[in-house]
Amino acid sequence: MHAVETTDEFYERTNAKRPVLACFQAPWCGDCHALRPAYPEIEQRFGPAVDFVQVDIDALPDVARAHEVSGIPSFILFSSGREVFRLVNPRRKTKEEVTDFLERGLALLPRSKEFS
């Protein structure tokens, strides 16, 4: 997962035609740390169809505000600069929830049927 470092980099990546999963998190977030070991497996499974970026809400608060991210970790799937699907809930997320979220989100895109 690539950590974006600037607002410009975030928008450059999410404006790409290839779908992008943005994971909004922070270094102090316990739920974020608990899910981190699942990222390599998720990326391996969906890597052919999705790019993955990590957004530190403390380093890029304007990006978090612009996308109305208030709880973390939050996941937003982007395609060509627009939000396609979002995973936000008050519970600790599991690998299965993130996988299901990606499957459902990619199914909304015409070229992503291999994951549905």
N, C-alpha and C positions, 0 to 999 in steps of 0.2 A: 504494500500500500504506500503510495507516494504522498508524503506530507507536503501540502502546498504552503508556501511561505509568504505569499503576497495576495492581495485582493485581485490584482491583475492576473496572476497565475491561476487563481481559482476560476475566474471567468473565462480565461483562455482554454482551460481544460474542459469546463462544463459546456462551453459553446461548440465543442467538437461534435461531429455527426455521430461518432461512436458513443454509445451510452456510457455514462459515468456514474458510479455510486460514490456519493460524498458521505463520509462518516464524520459527523460532528462530535467532537469529544474534547476532553481536557486532561492534563497530566494528573490532576488531583481526583479524578472521577474513578471511584472503586468499581462501578459497573462497567466502565470502559476497559479497565485493566482485566476484569474477569472474562470479557469476551475476546480480548486480544489474541489468545492462543488459537482461536478458531479461524482467524483471518487467513492464514496460509491455505487451509483446506478450502475455504470459500473462494478465495482468489484462484486457486487451481481449477476448481470446478467451473467457475464462470468467467475466467480470464479470457477465453476466446471471444466472448461476447461483450465484456464490460471492462472499462478501466476503473481503477479504485483510487480514490484520493481521501486523505485524512485532513480534517480541518480542526485546528486547535482554536476553540472559541475564545480563549483568552488572548491569543496572538492575533486573531482576525475577528474581533467583535462586530465589526460592520457587516461582514459576510453573514455571521450568525443572525444578526438583527434583520438584515435584508430578507432572509429566508425564514424569519419568524421561528428560529430554533430557541426553545426555552428549556428543554430537558435534554439530557445527554445520557448515553449516546443516542443520537438521532441519525437516521439514514434517509437520504433523499436520492432518488434515481433521476438523473437528468438525461435528456437527449436533445441535441441541437439547441442548448441553452434554456430549455424549458423543463420545468419539473414534471415528471411523469407519475411518480408514486412516492409515498413517504411512509416511513415506519417510525412512529413515535408512540410511546406508551409509558406509564409510570413504573412498570415492572422491569426487572433485570432481563435483558434480552438474551436469548439462547441462540446457538448456532443454527438450530432448526428454524427458529423464527426468522432469522436473517435470510436463510436459504429459501424459505417459503416466500418471503417478501420479494426476493430477487426473481424467483420463478414467476410470481404473479405480475410483477412490474414488467419483466421482459416480455411476457405474453401480451402486454398492451402494445408492444412495438411490432410492426409487421415482419421484421426479419429475425425475430427471436423465438420462433416456435419450437426450436430444438430443446428448450428448457421447460416447456410446459407439460 
